[in-house]
Each structure stands twice: as C-alpha cells, then as structure tokens.
Amino acid sequence: MKLPALALLTSSLLLLNGCELDTGTSPAHYYDFRQGNQQWQAGFSDYPTDNATTYELESGIRNLPTGYTGQGFYLKGMNRSDDLFMYIKRKITGLEPATRYQLSVSVRFLTDAASDCMGVGGAPGESVYLKFGYASQEPQQSGYYLNVDKGNQSQDGSNARVIGNIASGEISCDSDKFASKIVSGSGNTPLQFTSNADGSIWVFLGTDSGFEGLTRLYYRELELRFTPL
C-alpha cells in the first residue's frame, strides 16, 4: 500500500534514493526507509540533557515489529518533561535559490497508541501531536528547546505546523500491537518559506508530546512536496 499522495509515483530506483521528482509545478521528494536513513537524522529537544537517561531515548533504522516486514526509522522516548519533541530532519537541496515555496507532507508510520485512551497528562495518541516544519539552519536542541519555533504541543509555531496525531482506531488501549497510519497535509495555515541562497532548506518532522509516558514510532515512508509561489 502506497501513500495516497504518492499514487502518481513509480517504483523507479530514483525514488528509493530520495531524489527530486520534477512534476511540473510541485517538485516532490520521496523517501522509503526500507532503503535506510537516506540522510535523515534523529533529534530530540525540550528535555534536560543532564538527565537524558531517564527519557529512554532511542533512534535509528530498525526492523519493524511483529506483523510487518522491512525496516523503518524508529524513535522512542519517555516524556518525563511533559513536552518532549522527537523528530527526524534532513537538509534538502536543489530548490531554486532565494525562492518562496509552500511545503506539504505525507507520512506513513507505525504507532502503538490507540484512540480514546486515558494517559498521564494527556492521551497517548491524541495528545501526541505530529508536526512538520522548516529551518534555514540545522534544527537542533539549543539549551532546553529547539533552536527554531516549532510551537508548543497542539499549537503551531512560525516554523512548524500541526498536521495530526499518532492515535489509531485499529488497535485497542490494552493492545501491544502496532497499526499503520497515514497523515497528510500542510496544516491549518499553509507552511511557507524562502529557500536559502544556495537553494537549500532544512525540513523536520516529529511529535510534540503532552502525554507523560512512552511513545514509540516507526516512520516508514515520507513525501515532501514543494510548491513554488
């Protein structure tokens, strides 16, 4: 099953390498994490780095859990700060220099958070907000927070938009299974940016959590679409 937003893409080896697709008005970048990390990196922020071990942070390309085959980009964290942000990031090149774009995303991932469940601080599914954003420089933790404005939990930031959450109606609250979920969009207010002078931009995708518990995700496929304005 492919992402709906990817229906027009072929199985070309170019796609598997995360290459740009010239689709006329909207260049698309597609990544399949069965092929490795494809220059995506993991990051964490909004937690005290001097007490990081209690957050149980893990990341990297891992085999998918029972019931699925292949690999995904795994992120795990125990949200003891009530505001943990776990994300993947990549520098995108090949855009037109100093050009205004609108950015949208489609992502397929595995989640073990069911819908309508009780949790400490918030629900394990609906209170873990999926966000995507951009930065002219590499997004990373600076002090306690991310060095770009991602907003806080359900709130957008100037550099990021909420596009959904990680809750799945296909599993139960007491289940230990994972379910596949697709989230697509550009947020309530479309995310727009100006590319750097060299035609580059950093992009990130992650979860901003209000659930004070353990979150585990496997990102499987990701498409970024850049629309010149």
N, C-alpha and C positions, 0 to 999 in steps of 0.2 A: 504493500500500500504506500503510495507516494503522497506527499503533502498536496492538498488541493491547489495551492498557489504554484506548485511545481508541475502541473499537469502537462504543460507545453514543453517541458524539458525532456531531452532524450537521455539515454544511458551512455552517452559519449564519455570517453576517458577524460576529456577536458573537465567535465563536471566533477569527477571524482578528485581532481586536483584543486578544486575550489577556484577555477578560473572565471574570469568575467565573461558573461554572455552578452553579445550585442543584440538586444531585442528591439532596436529602433529607438524608442523614446525612453526606455527604462532598463538600463544595464542591471543584470541580476547576477549575484554571486551565490553559488550553491555549495554546501559542504555536507558531506556524508561521513560521520565519524566512525563508520566501519573501516574507513581508509586511514585512520589515525587522526592526530590532532590538527593537521593541516594549518599549522602556525597559530592556532588558537591557544591561549594560555588561561590558566585559572587564577582567580584573585578573591580575596576576602577583605572586608572592611567593616567598620562600625563595631569593633570589639577591641579590648585591651591586649595589645601584643605581648605584654609581660605576663599574661595569664592564658596564653593561647592553648595550652594543652587541655584545659577544661572544656574547650569548644569542640574537641574531637574532629578537627578539620582534616578532610581528605579530598584529593582530586586527582584526575588523570584518566587516561583511556583504560577502561576496564571491560571485561566480559560482561554481557548483560545477565540479569538474574534469571532464575528458573522460569521456563516458559518462553524464553526469547533466545534467538541466536545472534551471533555477531558481537560487536563492541559498541560502546558509547562513551561519551565524555562524562565521567562521574564526578559529582560534587556532593559533599556531605558536611554537615555542621550542626552542632548543638547550640541553639540560640539562647545562651545564658544572659546576653546583654539586652534581650527583647528588641533587638534592632539589627541582627546580623544580615549583612549583604554578601551573598555568594554569587560569583559571576565568572563568565568567560569573556575574553577580549581578544581583538585582533586588529592589526593595522591594515587598512585597505588602501591599495594603491591603484593607479591607472585611471582615476577620475580626472575630469577637466580641472585645470588649476583655477583656484580662487573663483569657483562657480557655486551658485546656490542650488541645493538639492533638497528633495523631500525623501525621507527614509521610511521604509516599512519592512516588516519582518514576518516570516512564517517559521515556526519551530515545532518539531515533533520530539517528544521526550517521554520517559517513563517516570511515573510517580507512584508512591505507595500511600498517598494521602487521599482518603475517601471524602466524599461530600457530606456536609451536615453532621460533622463530628465535634465533640467537645474537646477542648485543649486548654492548657495553661496559658493565660494571656490572650488567647485567641484560638481560632480553629486551625488545625494542622494543614488544611487545604485552602480554605477561602481567605485566611489571614496571612498566607504566604504569597505575596504579590509578584507577578512576573513583569519585569521591566526591561526595556532596551533603550540604549542611548548612544551618544557620540562624544568625542573629545578631540580637541586639536592636538593634545599631547597624550602620552600614555596614561590611561586611568589606573590609579593605584592608591593604596591607603597612605594618607599623609597625617601623621599623628594618630587620631582615632577614626577620622572619617575619610571617605573617598575624596580625591582631590578635584572632582567635578560635581556639579549639582545634580544629583540623581533624585532629589526629593526624599520624603520620608514615608516609608511603608505605602499606604494607599494613595499618597499624594505624588503628583508629577513633580519633576524638577525642571529647571531650564534646559538641562542636557539629557533628560530621560523622560519616558512615558510609560505608564502602566498599561499593559495590554491584556491582562487576565490574572489568573491564579493557578495553583497547581492541583486543585481539587478534582477528583474523578468520581463520577457516578457509577462506574463499572465495578468498583470494589466496595467492601463493607468496612466499617470502622474497626472491627476486630480482625481484619484480614492481614496476613503477612505477605500478600501478593502485590505485584506492580501492575499498573494499567498504562496503556499508551494514550497520550493526549496530544492534540494539535492546537496551537494558539497562533492566530494571525492578526495583523493589523498595524496601525500606526498611532494608536492612542486616540483619546477624545479630541485632542488638539494635535494635528499632524506635526511630526518632528521634522524640523528643517534646520539646515546648517550650511555653512560655506566651507568648501574644501580648502585645504592648505595650499600654499603657493606651488607646492610640488605635486598637487593632485592627490594628496593622501588625506585620510581621516582615520581615527581610531573608533571602533564600534565595540559596544559591550552589551551583554545580555545576562540577566541574573534574577535572583529572588531577594526581595526586601521583606524580611520576616517579622511579623508580630506574634508569632507562635513561639512560646518559650519551651521548645522541645527539639527533637531531632528531625532534620529534613534531609532526604536522600533523593537525588535525581540523576537520571541518565539522559543526557542530551543525545539524540540520535541523528537528526537531520536539521539543517538550518539554511534558510534562504534570505538574503538581504536584497532589497530592490531599491535602487537609487533613481529617482525621477528628477531630471533637470527642471528647474523652474525658470 
